[in-house]
Amino acid sequence: MTPGRTSLTFGMFVVMLVLAALDQTILATALPSIANELHGHARLPWVFSAYLIASTVVIPLYGKLADIHGSKPLLLGAIGLFLAGSLACGFSSSMTELIVARGVQGAGGGGLMTLTMLGVVDLYPVEARGRYQGLLGATYGLSTLFGPLAGGYLVEHLSWHWTFLINVPPALIALGVLAACFRRPPVRHPQPVDYAGAVLLAALLVSLLLVTRTGPEAVAVAPAWTLWTAAAVFAAAFFAVESRVSHPLLSLALFRHRGFAAATALSAATGITLFTAVVFLPLYLQNGLGYSPTVSAWQLLPVSLGITVAAIVGGRRLRADGRVRATAVGACALSAVSFVMLAAVFHFAPERVGWMSLCLLPLGVGIGTLFPLVTVVAQFSVPPRMIGVGTSTPIMLRSLGGALGVAALGALLADGIARFLASGVPASLSKADPFPDAFAAGIQPVYGVGALVCVVMAGVALFLPERLVRPGVAPDGGHVPAVAPVPARG
């Protein structure tokens, strides 16, 4: 593949990852308009849930199928699903149609988040992958955080339908370019697909994700204790199947490699820390201080910038010196400092919105540094025939960690607010609206838990290899990588 075709193909990877990431959050400012037009306030959370559940449960299957058939046909199929789902969402005339269409869109979006990362393996030599994984990590983080801004603009100037239809032109262009330019590598690892494992893992993930849904829409499915019981049963069945089949969907033996196990654990924790920061602060700014959704979204700009710059710089440094362990520990420490600073601001100066915003910068740098690092470490820790699984597993766990983490910490926040209001603190109850003080009191233990998660992450990072890549010299005098302590994947 010529350099021009390679760059064009990678550019389409970026475009599709932007669209998939945007659609995780773009509806944050469009939901009121959707609810008013489609008369579906009670089922509104399912517009989010359908995409989240579908995009998460398909990730491991995409990774496994890519190991068998190569990433190109799977990527083209995922774009087709995402395109069809976007069109169906844009032309939905009822809440039921929209929820079903969001599920289709999520089934494609989960593939885009996985296969664009995996496509880097087919495009670039091993020593260059850290740089391009960093660019994709920056793209993902930035797009997710700017989704509410994009949604607010489209709703204000066009209509909510365009939050979906805006995907159509770039998706069509990407589909055509990738079909023509993305070279399909030879299939080297034909093997049967573990469909039983896929069904059981999907059932397990759906049960866990449904637990995170709160309110009437969750009760309509099943009580929480039923979902937890179902999750336990599906987990036991999944592990039993995966330990016996010859070609498992997710080989449990991979987790015996401490580098892979550490990378996937860090990825899950990264989902918790990212969404803990970006979900709860806008809630305070809007409901407590009266900021508009668009203005509150702008307060997240420091974390967006931190993720973008750190992912790009971190990817380049990973290519240059291959330092993994020290870099990961430093990134976790920065994230912990950020949560401690946020808790301190809410304790001493809850009205200082600018300080809160600046406290997010170290977190953005920490998360942005970890994005490419965990992906590359996971890819290097698995055999070549399983690189699809090695790429998809951290992405799946990041989504699952974010969903479960936000649900648990959201419950902690709600309990803290209720306790504060029930205590009858004079300073708060003397105000017309005690919510800001109650939120400031309730959020401090949440950010304390966030800091504790980061400290645990730093401990987990010690199990990563000290260096992933170190310089070597090829027989012809060229520069090639040599991986320590696991072999390079070409």
C-alpha positions in Angstrom: 0.0 0.0 0.0 1.4 3.4 -1.0 1.9 6.1 1.7 -0.9 8.2 0.2 -3.4 5.3 0.4 -2.2 4.4 3.9 -2.8 8.0 5.1 -6.2 8.2 3.4 -7.2 4.9 5.0 -6.1 6.1 8.4 -8.0 9.3 7.9 -11.2 7.3 7.3 -10.4 5.4 10.5 -10.4 8.8 12.3 -13.6 9.9 10.7 -15.5 6.7 11.7 -14.1 6.7 15.2 -15.3 10.3 15.6 -18.8 9.4 14.5 -19.0 6.4 16.8 -17.7 8.3 19.8 -19.9 11.3 19.2 -23.0 9.1 19.1 -22.3 8.0 22.7 -22.9 11.5 24.0 -24.4 13.7 21.2 -27.9 13.2 22.5 -27.3 14.7 25.9 -28.6 18.1 24.7 -31.1 16.7 22.1 -33.2 14.4 24.4 -35.7 17.1 25.5 -36.6 17.9 21.9 -36.9 14.1 21.1 -39.1 13.5 24.2 -41.4 16.4 23.3 -41.8 15.4 19.6 -42.1 11.6 20.1 -44.0 11.8 23.4 -41.7 9.3 25.1 -40.4 10.8 28.3 -40.8 7.5 30.3 -38.6 5.6 27.8 -36.1 8.3 27.1 -33.1 6.6 28.9 -33.4 3.7 26.6 -32.3 5.9 23.7 -28.9 6.0 25.5 -29.1 2.4 26.8 -29.9 0.8 23.5 -26.7 2.2 21.9 -24.5 1.5 25.0 -25.7 -2.1 25.4 -25.5 -3.0 21.7 -22.1 -1.3 21.1 -20.6 -3.1 24.1 -21.9 -6.6 23.6 -20.7 -6.8 20.0 -17.1 -5.7 20.7 -15.6 -9.1 21.6 -17.4 -10.8 18.6 -15.9 -8.2 16.2 -12.5 -8.9 17.6 -12.8 -12.6 17.2 -14.2 -12.5 13.7 -11.4 -10.0 12.7 -8.9 -12.6 13.8 -10.5 -15.1 11.4 -11.5 -13.0 8.4 -9.3 -9.9 8.7 -10.4 -6.4 9.8 -11.4 -5.0 6.4 -14.7 -7.0 5.8 -15.7 -6.5 9.4 -15.1 -2.8 9.3 -17.1 -2.3 6.1 -19.9 -4.3 7.7 -19.8 -2.2 10.8 -19.9 1.0 8.8 -22.9 -0.4 6.9 -24.8 -1.2 10.2 -23.9 2.2 11.6 -25.1 3.9 8.4 -28.4 2.0 8.4 -28.9 2.7 12.1 -28.2 6.4 11.6 -30.7 6.6 8.8 -33.4 4.7 10.7 -32.8 7.0 13.8 -33.1 10.1 11.7 -36.4 9.1 10.2 -37.9 7.6 13.3 -41.5 8.7 14.0 -42.0 6.9 17.3 -39.9 6.2 20.4 -40.0 2.4 19.7 -38.6 2.9 16.2 -35.9 5.2 17.6 -34.8 2.7 20.4 -34.6 -0.2 17.9 -32.7 2.0 15.4 -30.3 3.0 18.1 -29.6 -0.7 18.8 -28.7 -1.2 15.2 -26.5 1.9 15.2 -24.8 0.7 18.4 -24.1 -2.7 16.8 -22.2 -0.8 14.1 -20.6 1.7 16.5 -19.1 -1.0 18.7 -17.3 -2.4 15.6 -16.0 1.0 14.6 -14.5 1.6 18.1 -12.8 -1.8 17.9 -11.8 -2.2 14.2 -10.4 1.2 13.7 -7.9 0.4 16.5 -7.2 -3.0 15.0 -6.8 -1.6 11.5 -3.7 0.2 12.7 -2.0 -3.2 12.9 -2.7 -3.8 9.2 -1.5 -0.4 8.2 1.7 0.3 10.1 4.8 -1.5 11.2 5.0 -2.4 14.9 7.3 0.4 15.9 4.9 3.1 14.5 1.7 1.7 16.1 2.0 3.6 19.4 1.9 6.9 17.6 -1.2 6.1 15.6 -3.0 4.5 18.5 -2.3 7.7 20.3 -4.0 9.7 17.6 -7.0 7.5 17.7 -7.1 7.7 21.5 -7.1 11.4 21.3 -9.8 11.3 18.7 -12.0 9.1 20.9 -11.6 11.2 24.0 -12.1 14.5 22.3 -15.2 13.4 20.3 -16.9 11.9 23.3 -16.6 15.1 25.3 -17.6 17.4 22.4 -20.7 15.3 21.6 -23.1 17.5 23.8 -21.8 20.7 22.1 -22.4 19.2 18.7 -25.9 18.0 19.7 -26.8 21.4 21.1 -25.8 23.2 18.0 -27.6 20.8 15.6 -30.8 20.9 17.7 -30.7 24.7 17.9 -30.1 25.4 14.2 -31.7 22.4 12.5 -33.5 19.6 14.4 -32.8 16.5 16.5 -33.1 14.4 13.4 -29.8 15.8 12.2 -27.9 14.5 15.3 -28.2 11.2 13.4 -28.4 12.2 9.7 -25.1 14.2 10.1 -23.5 10.7 10.1 -24.7 9.7 6.6 -22.4 11.8 4.3 -19.0 11.0 6.0 -20.0 7.3 6.5 -20.8 7.0 2.8 -17.5 8.6 1.9 -15.6 6.4 4.4 -17.3 3.2 3.1 -16.3 4.0 -0.5 -12.7 5.0 0.4 -12.1 2.0 2.6 -13.6 -0.4 0.1 -11.1 0.9 -2.5 -8.0 1.7 -0.5 -7.9 -0.5 2.6 -5.9 -3.6 1.6 -7.2 -6.8 3.0 -4.4 -8.9 4.5 -4.3 -12.6 3.8 -6.4 -14.7 6.2 -3.9 -16.7 8.2 -5.9 -18.1 11.1 -9.2 -19.8 9.9 -10.9 -21.3 12.9 -14.5 -22.0 14.1 -16.4 -19.2 15.9 -17.4 -19.8 19.5 -21.0 -18.8 19.1 -22.1 -20.3 22.4 -19.5 -18.2 24.2 -20.6 -15.1 22.2 -24.2 -15.6 23.3 -23.3 -16.1 26.9 -21.0 -13.2 27.0 -23.6 -11.0 25.4 -26.2 -12.1 28.0 -23.7 -11.4 30.8 -22.9 -7.9 29.5 -26.6 -7.1 28.9 -27.4 -8.1 32.5 -24.6 -6.0 33.9 -25.5 -3.0 31.8 -29.2 -3.2 32.6 -28.2 -3.0 36.3 -26.8 0.4 35.7 -30.1 1.7 34.4 -32.1 3.3 37.1 -35.7 4.4 37.4 -38.9 3.0 35.8 -37.2 1.8 32.6 -35.0 -0.6 34.6 -37.8 -1.9 36.8 -39.8 -2.6 33.6 -37.2 -5.2 32.6 -36.5 -6.9 35.9 -35.7 -6.2 39.5 -32.1 -5.5 40.2 -31.6 -8.7 42.3 -32.9 -10.7 39.3 -30.4 -9.0 37.0 -27.5 -9.7 39.4 -28.6 -13.3 39.7 -28.8 -13.6 35.9 -25.4 -12.0 35.5 -23.8 -14.5 38.0 -25.4 -17.5 36.2 -24.3 -16.3 32.7 -20.8 -15.6 34.1 -20.4 -19.1 35.5 -21.7 -20.6 32.2 -19.4 -18.4 30.1 -16.3 -19.3 32.1 -17.3 -23.0 31.9 -17.7 -22.9 28.1 -14.5 -20.8 27.5 -12.4 -23.3 29.6 -13.5 -26.2 27.5 -13.8 -25.1 23.8 -10.8 -25.4 21.5 -11.2 -21.9 20.0 -12.8 -19.7 22.7 -14.3 -16.3 22.0 -12.2 -14.9 24.9 -9.3 -17.2 25.9 -9.0 -17.1 29.7 -5.4 -18.1 29.3 -4.7 -14.5 28.0 -5.2 -13.2 31.5 -2.4 -15.4 32.8 0.0 -12.9 31.0 0.4 -10.3 33.6 1.0 -7.5 31.0 -2.4 -8.3 29.3 -4.2 -8.6 32.6 -2.8 -5.3 33.8 -3.6 -3.5 30.6 -7.2 -4.7 30.5 -7.7 -3.7 34.2 -6.2 -0.3 33.5 -8.6 0.1 30.6 -11.6 -0.7 32.7 -10.5 1.8 35.4 -9.9 4.4 32.8 -13.6 4.2 31.8 -14.5 4.7 35.4 -12.3 7.8 35.9 -13.2 9.4 32.6 -17.0 9.2 33.0 -16.8 10.0 36.7 -15.3 13.3 35.8 -17.4 14.2 32.8 -20.8 13.0 34.0 -21.2 14.6 37.5 -19.6 18.0 37.0 -22.1 19.1 34.3 -24.9 17.9 36.5 -23.8 20.3 39.3 -23.3 23.2 36.8 -26.7 22.8 35.3 -28.9 21.8 38.2 -27.0 23.5 40.9 -25.7 26.7 39.3 -28.1 27.1 36.4 -25.6 26.8 33.6 -26.9 25.8 30.2 -25.9 22.4 28.7 -23.7 24.1 26.2 -21.9 26.3 28.7 -21.4 23.4 31.1 -20.0 21.3 28.3 -17.4 24.0 27.6 -16.2 23.7 31.2 -14.9 20.2 30.3 -12.5 21.7 27.7 -9.4 21.2 29.9 -10.0 17.4 30.2 -10.5 17.4 26.4 -7.3 19.2 25.7 -5.4 17.1 28.2 -6.6 13.8 26.6 -5.9 15.1 23.1 -2.4 16.4 23.7 -1.3 13.5 26.0 -2.6 10.8 23.7 -0.6 12.2 20.8 2.5 12.9 22.8 2.3 9.6 24.7 1.9 7.6 21.5 5.0 9.2 20.1 7.0 8.7 23.3 5.9 5.0 23.3 7.4 4.7 19.8 10.6 6.6 20.8 11.6 4.9 24.1 9.0 2.3 24.8 8.8 3.2 28.6 5.6 1.6 29.8 5.6 1.0 33.5 6.9 4.4 34.7 4.7 6.2 32.2 1.5 4.4 33.4 2.3 5.0 37.0 2.8 8.7 36.4 -0.4 8.9 34.5 -2.3 7.2 37.3 -0.7 9.6 39.8 -1.8 12.6 37.8 -5.3 11.3 37.7 -5.4 10.8 41.5 -4.1 14.4 42.0 -6.9 15.7 39.8 -9.6 14.0 41.9 -8.1 15.2 45.2 -8.0 18.7 43.8 -11.6 18.5 42.7 -12.7 17.2 46.1 -10.8 20.1 47.8 -12.4 22.7 45.5 -15.9 21.4 46.3 -15.1 21.5 50.0 -13.5 24.9 50.2 -14.8 26.9 47.2 -17.8 25.2 45.5 -18.6 28.3 43.6 -15.2 28.5 41.9 -16.2 26.9 38.6 -13.0 27.9 36.8 -11.0 26.1 39.4 -13.1 23.0 39.0 -12.5 23.2 35.3 -8.7 23.5 35.6 -8.6 20.6 38.1 -9.7 18.4 35.2 -6.5 19.0 33.2 -4.3 16.5 35.1 -7.0 13.9 34.7 -7.1 14.5 31.0 -3.4 14.2 30.7 -3.4 10.9 32.7 -6.2 9.3 30.7 -4.8 10.5 27.4 -1.5 8.9 28.2 -3.1 5.6 29.1 -5.3 5.4 26.0 -2.6 4.3 23.5 -0.5 2.6 26.1 -3.1 0.0 27.2 -4.0 -0.8 23.6 -0.5 -1.4 22.4 0.5 -3.4 25.5 -2.6 -5.6 25.1 -1.8 -6.1 21.4 1.8 -7.0 22.1 0.8 -9.4 24.9 -1.1 -11.8 22.6 -0.2 -14.2 19.8 -0.6 -12.8 16.3 -3.6 -15.0 15.6 -5.4 -13.4 18.6 -4.6 -9.7 18.1 -8.3 -8.9 17.4 -9.3 -10.3 20.8 -6.3 -8.5 22.3 -7.5 -5.2 20.9 -11.2 -5.6 21.6 -11.0 -6.8 25.2 -9.7 -3.6 26.7 -12.2 -1.5 24.7 -15.1 -3.7 25.9 -13.9 -3.4 29.5 -13.5 0.4 29.3 -17.1 0.7 28.2 -18.3 -1.7 30.9 -16.2 -0.1 33.6 -17.5 3.4 32.7 -21.1 2.2 32.8 -20.8 0.3 36.1 -18.6 2.8 37.7 -20.9 5.7 37.0 -23.9 3.8 38.3 -22.2 2.9 41.5 -20.7 6.3 42.1 -24.0 7.9 41.1 -25.7 6.0 43.9 -23.0 7.2 46.3 -23.6 10.8 45.2 -27.4 10.4 45.6 -27.0 9.0 49.1 -24.6 11.8 50.1 -27.0 14.5 48.9 -29.9 12.8 50.7 -27.9 12.6 53.9 -26.9 16.3 53.7 -30.4 17.5 53.2 -31.8 15.2 56.0 -29.2 16.6 58.4 -30.8 20.0 58.3 -27.5 22.0 58.0 -28.5 25.6 58.8 -26.1 27.1 56.3 -27.8 25.2 53.5 -31.4 25.2 54.6 -31.3 29.0 55.0 -30.9 29.3 51.2 -33.7 29.2 48.7 -32.1 26.3 47.0 -30.0 24.0 49.2 -29.0 21.7 46.2 -25.6 23.3 45.4 -24.4 22.8 49.0 -25.9 19.3 49.2 -24.2 18.4 45.9 -20.9 19.8 47.0 -21.1 17.7 50.1 -22.2 14.6 48.3 -19.6 14.7 45.5 -16.6 14.9 47.8 -16.7 11.1 48.7 -17.3 10.3 45.0 -14.1 12.1 44.0 -12.4 10.5 47.0 -13.3 7.1 45.6 -12.1 8.3 42.2 -8.7 9.1 43.7 -8.6 5.7 45.4 -9.3 4.0 42.1 -6.3 5.9 40.6 -4.1 4.8 43.4 -5.1 1.2 42.8 -4.5 1.7 39.1 -0.9 2.8 39.9 -0.4 -0.4 41.8 -1.8 -2.4 38.8 0.5 -0.5 36.5 3.5 -2.0 38.3 2.6 -5.4 36.7 3.2 -3.9 33.2 6.5 -4.6 31.5 9.1 -2.0 32.2 9.6 -1.3 28.5 7.5 -2.5 25.6 9.9 -1.7 22.8 13.6 -1.0 22.7 15.7 -0.1 19.8 17.3 -2.8 17.7 19.2 -3.0 14.5 18.0 -5.0 11.5 20.5 -7.1 9.4 20.4 -4.4 6.7 21.2 -1.7 9.2 17.6 -0.4 9.5 15.8 0.3 12.8 13.5 -2.3 14.1 11.9 -2.9 17.5 12.5 -5.7 19.9 9.9 -6.2 22.4 10.5 -7.0 26.1 9.5 -9.2 27.7 7.1 -10.5 25.0 7.9 -11.0 21.3 7.1 -8.4 18.7 4.0 -8.8 16.6 4.3 -8.0 13.0 
